[in-house]
């Protein structure tokens, strides 16, 4: 990935049925710290190292907003100095942020929480961490794969062969979380999912999203948008707009990471240089004829 200039973008909207956006995101150092906008669209470029996340707050209005914002601010504090030892510190960060949420809940007497999905990219490798039902997908050569693991009652029933994956997508228990940040040790120990390491390839697209996206769009529709041409920002915006068109009632956040296809870039550079050389040769021939 040394010569690649990859790009990433996030789009977040309050949705059709909410007054406040309790989602938040982390775009390699950028997160929404004040929540003054109902619609947010941001983009960055990166080379070898980057960190991304999406959080979906719970607890009602300011409490859910506080939970997701706290998760993102803690993430920036932990990795602001671009510490390359990301893998060994992700779970440390999650437990620290969880302790803060539990402390705030105890002080206010309010139950709060947030889901979290994190994507870490180091050189040409990636890994996903999550707790709750915010998801990470990989789109590669026409195929969409879920890299995260849903912590829901429906997902547990799928694992027990009680429900099929298709049935689970339409089951009300898909919204009953079995894990989320904001759980005290007295309730349940956090169990962070950590994916196998993924070898990234040119042309890959990764999507981190809240359930506002996955409730409104099925995987075929998501894959259809991710297959489109254009920048990460355009794809992220298209996912949110398509979810809004499907009358998404929840907050909607889509964070898209595009891994540049270096082979395609090299072919383009060769074509450009070849064209320039032909133009130079043609100019030389014309000059020679004029001088003869």
FENCOR-V736240 format. One record per residue. N is the residue number from 1. RES is the residue in three letters. SS is DSSP state (~ for helix, > for strand, _ for the rest). D_FIRST is the distance of its C-alpha to the first C-alpha in Angstrom with 2 decimals. Layout:
# FENCOR-V736240
n:N res:RES ss:SS d_first:D_FIRST
n:N res:RES ss:SS d_first:D_FIRST
This chain:
# FENCOR-V736240
n:1 res:UNK ss:_ d_first:0.00
n:2 res:UNK ss:_ d_first:3.82
n:3 res:UNK ss:_ d_first:5.68
n:4 res:UNK ss:_ d_first:5.26
n:5 res:UNK ss:_ d_first:8.28
n:6 res:UNK ss:> d_first:8.81
n:7 res:UNK ss:> d_first:12.46
n:8 res:UNK ss:> d_first:14.94
n:9 res:UNK ss:> d_first:18.73
n:10 res:UNK ss:> d_first:21.80
n:11 res:UNK ss:> d_first:25.30
n:12 res:UNK ss:> d_first:28.25
n:13 res:UNK ss:> d_first:31.90
n:14 res:UNK ss:_ d_first:35.12
n:15 res:UNK ss:_ d_first:35.99
n:16 res:UNK ss:_ d_first:39.37
n:17 res:UNK ss:_ d_first:41.28
n:18 res:UNK ss:_ d_first:40.40
n:19 res:UNK ss:_ d_first:41.48
n:20 res:UNK ss:_ d_first:38.75
n:21 res:UNK ss:_ d_first:35.00
n:22 res:UNK ss:_ d_first:34.39
n:23 res:UNK ss:> d_first:30.69
n:24 res:UNK ss:> d_first:28.11
n:25 res:UNK ss:> d_first:24.33
n:26 res:UNK ss:> d_first:21.69
n:27 res:UNK ss:> d_first:19.01
n:28 res:UNK ss:_ d_first:17.03
n:29 res:UNK ss:_ d_first:20.29
n:30 res:UNK ss:> d_first:22.39
n:31 res:UNK ss:_ d_first:25.09
n:32 res:UNK ss:_ d_first:28.47
n:33 res:UNK ss:_ d_first:30.97
n:34 res:UNK ss:_ d_first:34.15
n:35 res:UNK ss:_ d_first:34.14
n:36 res:UNK ss:_ d_first:36.23
n:37 res:UNK ss:_ d_first:34.66
n:38 res:UNK ss:_ d_first:35.18
n:39 res:UNK ss:> d_first:32.22
n:40 res:UNK ss:> d_first:28.89
n:41 res:UNK ss:> d_first:25.85
n:42 res:UNK ss:> d_first:22.96
n:43 res:UNK ss:> d_first:19.42
n:44 res:UNK ss:> d_first:16.52
n:45 res:UNK ss:> d_first:13.16
n:46 res:UNK ss:> d_first:10.39
n:47 res:UNK ss:_ d_first:7.08
n:48 res:UNK ss:_ d_first:6.18
n:49 res:UNK ss:> d_first:9.59
n:50 res:UNK ss:> d_first:12.08
n:51 res:UNK ss:> d_first:15.32
n:52 res:UNK ss:> d_first:17.39
n:53 res:UNK ss:> d_first:20.88
n:54 res:UNK ss:> d_first:23.99
n:55 res:UNK ss:> d_first:27.52
n:56 res:UNK ss:> d_first:30.78
n:57 res:UNK ss:> d_first:33.81
n:58 res:UNK ss:> d_first:37.18
n:59 res:UNK ss:_ d_first:40.61
n:60 res:UNK ss:_ d_first:41.83
n:61 res:UNK ss:~ d_first:41.10
n:62 res:UNK ss:~ d_first:40.51
n:63 res:UNK ss:~ d_first:40.01
n:64 res:UNK ss:~ d_first:37.15
n:65 res:UNK ss:~ d_first:35.62
n:66 res:UNK ss:~ d_first:36.07
n:67 res:UNK ss:~ d_first:34.44
n:68 res:UNK ss:~ d_first:31.19
n:69 res:UNK ss:~ d_first:31.04
n:70 res:UNK ss:~ d_first:31.71
n:71 res:UNK ss:~ d_first:28.90
n:72 res:UNK ss:~ d_first:26.42
n:73 res:UNK ss:~ d_first:28.05
n:74 res:UNK ss:~ d_first:27.95
n:75 res:UNK ss:~ d_first:24.22
n:76 res:UNK ss:~ d_first:23.70
n:77 res:UNK ss:~ d_first:26.19
n:78 res:UNK ss:~ d_first:24.48
n:79 res:UNK ss:~ d_first:20.97
n:80 res:UNK ss:_ d_first:21.89
n:81 res:UNK ss:_ d_first:21.08
n:82 res:UNK ss:_ d_first:17.40
n:83 res:UNK ss:_ d_first:18.47
n:84 res:UNK ss:_ d_first:15.58
n:85 res:UNK ss:_ d_first:18.09
n:86 res:UNK ss:_ d_first:17.73
n:87 res:UNK ss:_ d_first:18.56
n:88 res:UNK ss:_ d_first:21.82
n:89 res:UNK ss:_ d_first:22.99
n:90 res:UNK ss:~ d_first:22.51
n:91 res:UNK ss:~ d_first:25.81
n:92 res:UNK ss:~ d_first:27.51
n:93 res:UNK ss:~ d_first:26.65
n:94 res:UNK ss:~ d_first:27.95
n:95 res:UNK ss:~ d_first:31.21
n:96 res:UNK ss:~ d_first:31.73
n:97 res:UNK ss:~ d_first:31.36
n:98 res:UNK ss:~ d_first:33.60
n:99 res:UNK ss:~ d_first:36.22
n:100 res:UNK ss:~ d_first:36.32
n:101 res:UNK ss:~ d_first:36.86
n:102 res:UNK ss:~ d_first:39.59
n:103 res:UNK ss:~ d_first:41.25
n:104 res:UNK ss:~ d_first:41.31
n:105 res:UNK ss:~ d_first:42.75
n:106 res:UNK ss:~ d_first:45.44
n:107 res:UNK ss:~ d_first:46.44
n:108 res:UNK ss:~ d_first:46.67
n:109 res:UNK ss:_ d_first:48.04
n:110 res:UNK ss:_ d_first:45.51
n:111 res:UNK ss:_ d_first:43.17
n:112 res:UNK ss:_ d_first:39.63
n:113 res:UNK ss:> d_first:36.19
n:114 res:UNK ss:> d_first:32.78
n:115 res:UNK ss:_ d_first:30.20
n:116 res:UNK ss:> d_first:26.60
n:117 res:UNK ss:> d_first:23.23
n:118 res:UNK ss:> d_first:20.13
n:119 res:UNK ss:> d_first:16.43
n:120 res:UNK ss:> d_first:14.29
n:121 res:UNK ss:> d_first:10.47
n:122 res:UNK ss:> d_first:9.25
n:123 res:UNK ss:_ d_first:5.81
n:124 res:UNK ss:_ d_first:5.40
n:125 res:UNK ss:> d_first:9.16
n:126 res:UNK ss:> d_first:11.74
n:127 res:UNK ss:> d_first:15.49
n:128 res:UNK ss:> d_first:18.42
n:129 res:UNK ss:> d_first:21.70
n:130 res:UNK ss:> d_first:24.78
n:131 res:UNK ss:> d_first:28.50
n:132 res:UNK ss:_ d_first:30.66
n:133 res:UNK ss:_ d_first:29.96
n:134 res:UNK ss:_ d_first:27.18
n:135 res:UNK ss:> d_first:24.51
n:136 res:UNK ss:> d_first:20.83
n:137 res:UNK ss:> d_first:20.10
n:138 res:UNK ss:> d_first:17.27
n:139 res:UNK ss:> d_first:17.90
n:140 res:UNK ss:> d_first:16.55
n:141 res:UNK ss:_ d_first:18.45
n:142 res:UNK ss:_ d_first:21.63
n:143 res:UNK ss:> d_first:21.80
n:144 res:UNK ss:> d_first:21.93
n:145 res:UNK ss:> d_first:21.67
n:146 res:UNK ss:> d_first:22.78
n:147 res:UNK ss:_ d_first:20.67
n:148 res:UNK ss:_ d_first:23.19
n:149 res:UNK ss:_ d_first:26.79
n:150 res:UNK ss:_ d_first:29.80
n:151 res:UNK ss:_ d_first:32.32
n:152 res:UNK ss:> d_first:35.32
n:153 res:UNK ss:~ d_first:38.66
n:154 res:UNK ss:~ d_first:37.89
n:155 res:UNK ss:~ d_first:34.74
n:156 res:UNK ss:~ d_first:36.92
n:157 res:UNK ss:~ d_first:39.49
n:158 res:UNK ss:~ d_first:36.91
n:159 res:UNK ss:~ d_first:36.01
n:160 res:UNK ss:_ d_first:39.78
n:161 res:UNK ss:_ d_first:40.13
n:162 res:UNK ss:_ d_first:42.52
n:163 res:UNK ss:_ d_first:40.44
n:164 res:UNK ss:_ d_first:38.12
n:165 res:UNK ss:~ d_first:34.73
n:166 res:UNK ss:~ d_first:36.33
n:167 res:UNK ss:~ d_first:39.38
n:168 res:UNK ss:~ d_first:37.36
n:169 res:UNK ss:~ d_first:35.73
n:170 res:UNK ss:_ d_first:39.29
n:171 res:UNK ss:_ d_first:40.82
n:172 res:UNK ss:~ d_first:41.90
n:173 res:UNK ss:~ d_first:40.70
n:174 res:UNK ss:~ d_first:37.03
n:175 res:UNK ss:~ d_first:37.64
n:176 res:UNK ss:_ d_first:39.26
n:177 res:UNK ss:> d_first:36.64
n:178 res:UNK ss:_ d_first:37.03
n:179 res:UNK ss:_ d_first:34.50
n:180 res:UNK ss:_ d_first:33.50
n:181 res:UNK ss:> d_first:33.08
n:182 res:UNK ss:_ d_first:36.54
n:183 res:UNK ss:_ d_first:38.12
n:184 res:UNK ss:_ d_first:40.31
n:185 res:UNK ss:_ d_first:40.67
n:186 res:UNK ss:_ d_first:44.20
n:187 res:UNK ss:_ d_first:42.99
n:188 res:UNK ss:_ d_first:40.06
n:189 res:UNK ss:_ d_first:37.30
n:190 res:UNK ss:_ d_first:33.82
n:191 res:UNK ss:_ d_first:31.68
n:192 res:UNK ss:_ d_first:27.99
n:193 res:UNK ss:> d_first:25.98
n:194 res:UNK ss:> d_first:22.75
n:195 res:UNK ss:_ d_first:20.68
n:196 res:UNK ss:_ d_first:19.24
n:197 res:UNK ss:_ d_first:15.58
n:198 res:UNK ss:> d_first:13.53
n:199 res:UNK ss:> d_first:10.69
n:200 res:UNK ss:_ d_first:8.68
n:201 res:UNK ss:_ d_first:8.70
n:202 res:UNK ss:_ d_first:8.60
n:203 res:UNK ss:_ d_first:11.91
n:204 res:UNK ss:_ d_first:12.24
n:205 res:UNK ss:> d_first:14.43
n:206 res:UNK ss:> d_first:15.62
n:207 res:UNK ss:> d_first:19.03
n:208 res:UNK ss:> d_first:20.80
n:209 res:UNK ss:> d_first:24.47
n:210 res:UNK ss:_ d_first:27.98
n:211 res:UNK ss:~ d_first:30.78
n:212 res:UNK ss:~ d_first:32.05
n:213 res:UNK ss:~ d_first:29.47
n:214 res:UNK ss:~ d_first:30.09
n:215 res:UNK ss:~ d_first:33.86
n:216 res:UNK ss:~ d_first:33.99
n:217 res:UNK ss:_ d_first:31.53
n:218 res:UNK ss:_ d_first:31.27
n:219 res:UNK ss:~ d_first:28.09
n:220 res:UNK ss:~ d_first:28.93
n:221 res:UNK ss:~ d_first:29.21
n:222 res:UNK ss:~ d_first:25.95
n:223 res:UNK ss:~ d_first:24.15
n:224 res:UNK ss:~ d_first:26.02
n:225 res:UNK ss:~ d_first:24.72
n:226 res:UNK ss:~ d_first:21.06
n:227 res:UNK ss:_ d_first:21.41
n:228 res:UNK ss:_ d_first:22.50
n:229 res:UNK ss:_ d_first:21.02
n:230 res:UNK ss:_ d_first:20.22
n:231 res:UNK ss:_ d_first:18.20
n:232 res:UNK ss:~ d_first:17.59
n:233 res:UNK ss:~ d_first:20.76
n:234 res:UNK ss:~ d_first:22.80
n:235 res:UNK ss:~ d_first:21.86
n:236 res:UNK ss:~ d_first:22.61
n:237 res:UNK ss:~ d_first:25.84
n:238 res:UNK ss:~ d_first:26.78
n:239 res:UNK ss:~ d_first:26.53
n:240 res:UNK ss:~ d_first:28.80
n:241 res:UNK ss:~ d_first:31.19
n:242 res:UNK ss:~ d_first:31.50
n:243 res:UNK ss:~ d_first:32.30
n:244 res:UNK ss:~ d_first:34.87
n:245 res:UNK ss:~ d_first:36.35
n:246 res:UNK ss:_ d_first:36.82
n:247 res:UNK ss:_ d_first:38.78
n:248 res:UNK ss:_ d_first:36.42
n:249 res:UNK ss:_ d_first:38.71
n:250 res:UNK ss:_ d_first:36.30
n:251 res:UNK ss:_ d_first:33.74
n:252 res:UNK ss:> d_first:30.56
n:253 res:UNK ss:> d_first:27.02
n:254 res:UNK ss:> d_first:23.86
n:255 res:UNK ss:> d_first:20.39
n:256 res:UNK ss:> d_first:17.73
n:257 res:UNK ss:> d_first:13.93
n:258 res:UNK ss:> d_first:12.23
n:259 res:UNK ss:_ d_first:8.74
n:260 res:UNK ss:_ d_first:8.74
n:261 res:UNK ss:_ d_first:9.81
n:262 res:UNK ss:~ d_first:8.54
n:263 res:UNK ss:~ d_first:11.60
n:264 res:UNK ss:~ d_first:13.85
n:265 res:UNK ss:~ d_first:12.79
n:266 res:UNK ss:~ d_first:13.43
n:267 res:UNK ss:~ d_first:16.71
n:268 res:UNK ss:~ d_first:17.69
n:269 res:UNK ss:~ d_first:17.27
n:270 res:UNK ss:~ d_first:19.29
n:271 res:UNK ss:~ d_first:21.88
n:272 res:UNK ss:~ d_first:22.26
n:273 res:UNK ss:~ d_first:22.71
n:274 res:UNK ss:~ d_first:25.02
n:275 res:UNK ss:~ d_first:27.02
n:276 res:UNK ss:~ d_first:27.39
n:277 res:UNK ss:~ d_first:28.60
n:278 res:UNK ss:~ d_first:31.08
n:279 res:UNK ss:~ d_first:32.34
n:280 res:UNK ss:~ d_first:32.81
n:281 res:UNK ss:~ d_first:34.66
n:282 res:UNK ss:~ d_first:36.79
n:283 res:UNK ss:~ d_first:37.64
n:284 res:UNK ss:~ d_first:38.67
n:285 res:UNK ss:~ d_first:40.89
n:286 res:UNK ss:~ d_first:42.54
n:287 res:UNK ss:~ d_first:43.16
n:288 res:UNK ss:~ d_first:44.69
n:289 res:UNK ss:~ d_first:46.99
n:290 res:UNK ss:~ d_first:48.13
n:291 res:UNK ss:~ d_first:48.99
n:292 res:UNK ss:_ d_first:50.79
